[in-house]
Amino acid sequence: MKILALETTGKHASVACIDEAGNINYKKTENVFNHLKSLMPMTELLMQDCQLTINDISCIATSAGPGSFTGIRIGVSTARAIAQVKNIPCISVPTLETFVYNIESYKGLVCPVLDARQNQIYAGAFHLKSLMPEGIFATKKESQDELLELQEIVPGGAYSITEYLTKLHEKVAEYGFSEVMFFGDGLEVFKAGIEEWQDSSLTGDIRISFAPEDKNEQMASSVAKLAIKLYNEGKEINYSELKPVYMRKAEAERRLEEGITCD
């Protein structure tokens, strides 16, 4: 079994292929917001590196959002087209949840913060909880994966930074997290506000950090890791069921509904 994973919700498009043992091959474009032009050629190069063809793919997964509206549409449309032509199922992968796989060794609270413009963010908070008793170690990778539960601590959604940090503060206290790491392009705008929140609201025994640059953005390798988990849980869908997850209306749509016209 092999899953092809697409990531087009951020600045850089990327693709990955994962097999049932968790082996991953990954490619990322260095061009920014050039997804439409680069996605398929990059996928073909990935298939060549894996010595596979698209006919060897059992399922196609895509990061369904939130993120760039145009990017989401490119990923979803591409996945739907391949799935329809090849008669294979799809997996809709929640973009925010994929960040827990960017640094799998991290045991704290993972907080993706994506810039949604209009003084908003797409954000949530997630935790990979180990279900293994202390002192017990799984010997196979698939056993380790089965013993990890992805917990949604703050629901993914569109927030103001103040609203999000208020919810996050409540959950950090409720669950007793001592480490919190922030990810995403929203840090370019809101990092100073997060640091101010730390100084004014958190106790000294709660440590916050910011993801390193090479782990800070959406990654197809992480999409693939979550996709295989969803696949094993029977979460495949037909191509016609694969839909974008925007989490809010586009600015043009909102203006149209409110009767606002541009001069």
ABEGO torsion letter per residue (X at the ends): XBBBBBBAABABBBBBBBBAAGBBBBBBBABBGAAAAAAAAAAAAAAAAAGBBAAABABBBBBAOBEBAAAAAAAAAAAAAAAAAAGBBBBBBBAAAAAAAABAABABBBBBBBBAEGGBBBBBBBBBBBABBBGBBBABAAAAAAABBBBBABBBBBBBAAAAAAAAAAAAAAAGBABBBBBEAAAAAAAAAAAAAAAAABBAABBBBBBBAAAABBBAAAAAAAAAAAAAAGABBBAAABBBBAGBBBAAAAAAAAGBBBX
